[in-house]
Amino acid sequence: MVGLGGLYEAIMGFMDKGGDVLWLIAALLFVMWMLIFERICYFKMGWKSDVAKAITAWESRPERKSWNAHQVRDKLISECRMQISQYLPVIKTLVALCPLLGLLGTVTGMIEVFNVMAVTGGGDAKSMAGGVQQATIPTMAGMVAALSGVFGNTYVTRIAQRESEFLQDNLTTDH
């Protein structure tokens, strides 16, 4: 069994092999998942009070059939949708950036390979292996980060759509 010190050393070795771009991917992944977890926490804790306020504001109206009432309903729904969809475009953008940063790592790793080839004349495979490794690890990390982000983004987006429909269904105009 590997202890915490061994795990730390393994992670640091992996990060060193991937180059500087891997640190950028790790930071982006951290921010992306913090935003996803923030949205999940909001839907579990904060959303219920926001929807209760909107429903209370709507139900306290004496009339709900006029054009003005419909505009107030649309305003309440729009304000709640803004709360629901907060950070979703940012999460989607971060998901799209992950593979692009992986490709940046590929390019920087290949530059390292070409640099070694120029210095050694291209005959030293061991020298080029570090650059190839530096080229492939960020690509893999960017793809894995993007895939995990796609799943997280899909999850929070579905919750947002479901809750938006729930709110729209509960602000009825039948009174």
C-alpha positions, 0 to 999 in steps of 0.5 A, spaced: 500 500 500 502 506 498 502 512 503 501 519 502 508 520 501 508 515 495 502 518 492 505 525 493 511 523 489 507 519 484 503 525 482 509 530 482 513 525 478 507 525 473 506 532 473 514 533 472 513 528 466 507 532 463 511 539 463 508 546 465 502 545 460 499 540 465 499 544 471 495 549 467 490 543 465 490 541 473 488 548 475 483 549 469 480 542 472 480 544 479 476 551 477 471 547 472 470 542 478 469 547 483 464 551 479 460 544 478 460 543 485 458 550 486 452 549 482 450 542 485 450 545 492 446 551 489 441 546 487 441 542 493 441 548 498 439 555 495 435 553 489 429 551 494 429 558 497 429 562 491 423 558 487 419 559 494 420 566 493 418 566 486 412 562 487 410 566 493 411 573 490 406 570 484 401 567 488 401 573 492 398 577 486 391 578 486 390 577 479 394 573 474 391 573 467 392 580 465 398 582 460 401 586 466 401 579 470 404 575 465 410 580 464 411 579 472 411 572 471 416 572 465 420 577 470 420 572 475 421 566 471 427 570 467 430 572 474 430 564 477 433 562 470 439 567 471 440 564 478 439 557 475 444 558 469 449 562 473 456 559 471 454 554 466 457 557 460 463 558 464 463 551 465 462 549 458 467 554 456 472 550 461 470 543 458 472 546 451 479 549 453 481 542 456 483 539 450 486 545 447 490 545 452 492 538 451 494 540 444 498 546 447 502 540 451 503 536 445 506 542 441 510 544 446 513 537 447 514 536 440 518 542 440 522 539 445 523 533 441 525 537 435 530 541 439 533 534 442 533 532 434 537 538 432 542 538 438 543 530 437 543 530 430 536 525 431 540 519 432 539 518 440 532 515 441 532 516 449 533 523 449 527 524 444 523 520 449 522 525 454 519 530 449 515 525 446 512 523 453 511 531 455 507 531 448 503 525 450 501 526 457 498 533 457 494 530 451 491 525 455 490 529 461 486 534 457 482 529 454 480 526 460 479 533 464 474 534 458 470 528 458 470 528 466 467 536 465 462 533 459 459 529 464 459 534 470 456 539 465 451 535 462 449 533 470 448 540 472 445 542 465 439 537 466 438 539 473 437 546 471 433 545 465 428 540 470 428 546 475 426 551 470 421 547 467 418 546 474 418 553 476 414 555 469 409 549 471 408 552 478 407 559 476 400 558 474 395 563 471 389 559 472 386 564 478 
